[in-house]
Amino acid sequence: MAHLVENMAYVGQTPWHGLGRQLDSGLPVDDWVIQAGMDWEIQESPVRFIAGQREYLGEIKPFDDHKVLYRSDTHDPLSVVGNRYKVVQPREILEFYRDLTERSGFELETAGVLKGGRKLWALARTGQSTTLKGKDTTKGYVLLATACDGTMATTAQFTSVRVVCNNTLAVALGSGAGAVKVPHRSVFDAEAVK
């Protein structure tokens, strides 16, 4: 499995893949949105296809119960989903942490875009840590991640894994223990998840 990082920002130690923008601690969410490459929106369009292409140009037909999700900045397609699909915007992933960082002592650690925009995540340090035998320190984080390609629900959970790529995201989400998952057929309500 590759890292699949398109854009990311981080504080502290440089990720293993050497990608991303290193930021100073304590930057506001609005700066993270830009630096993590999450300053675009997921837009929707009805699905159309061309039928009968062999003899002539073909007829444009609708696929009424589906829509295409695409990026507002590049217009690159992200996925085809059903009409009941509820989008979680890139900015919403970081907005989830605004009150946690401004009033509750959490600090954003990493955030980014994977798979051309199909997956998004942000990770904040909780301020909790433990030292294991042998003097290894494990930090506590709150992860919020989503995908618009049908591979995962919007998921919030505590983890000890510092997410910096698709590989570490998969490890952090691996057990799913204690995760709050909001399927994309429901509207994401950040306050209810918290």
C-alpha positions, 0 to 999 in steps of 0.5 A: 500500500502506498502513502497516497498523499496529495497534500498534507500539513503537520507540526513536529516530526517530519513524516516518514515519506518526507511530504507535507508542509511543516507548520508552527504549533498553535496555528488557527484552523483557517491556516490549516485548511489552506496548508493541508490542501483542503481549501476546495469543495466537493461539488455534485453533478447529475450522471449522464452517459452516451448510449449507442456510440457505434453508428453515430455520436450517440444519445446522451442519457441520464442516470437519474438516481446517481450523481458525480462528485468532483473537486471544485478546484480541478474539476477532477471526478472523485466518485459516482454515488447515489442521490441520497449520499451526503457530502462532508466537505474538506473544510468540515473535517478541520472545522470539527477541531475549532472549539477543541483547539481554541478552548479545550487544549487540543492541538492539530498535529496532521491533516491532509488529502489522500487519493486525489481528494477521495479521502481526507483526515485531520488529527489532533493531540489530546494532551494525554500521553503515557510512558511505556516500559523502556521509556517509549511515550505514546501520545493520545490523538483524536482522528476525524476522517472521511472518504467520498469514494464509498470506502468509509463512513465519516469516522471519529475516534481516539487513537495512538497512531500519528496519521500521516498517510493512507498506510497510517490511516488504515492502521489507526482505523483498523480495530474500529473500537470506540469509533463514532461512524456517520454513514454518508446517507446521514448528515454529518453533525459535528456536535453530536459526534463530539 
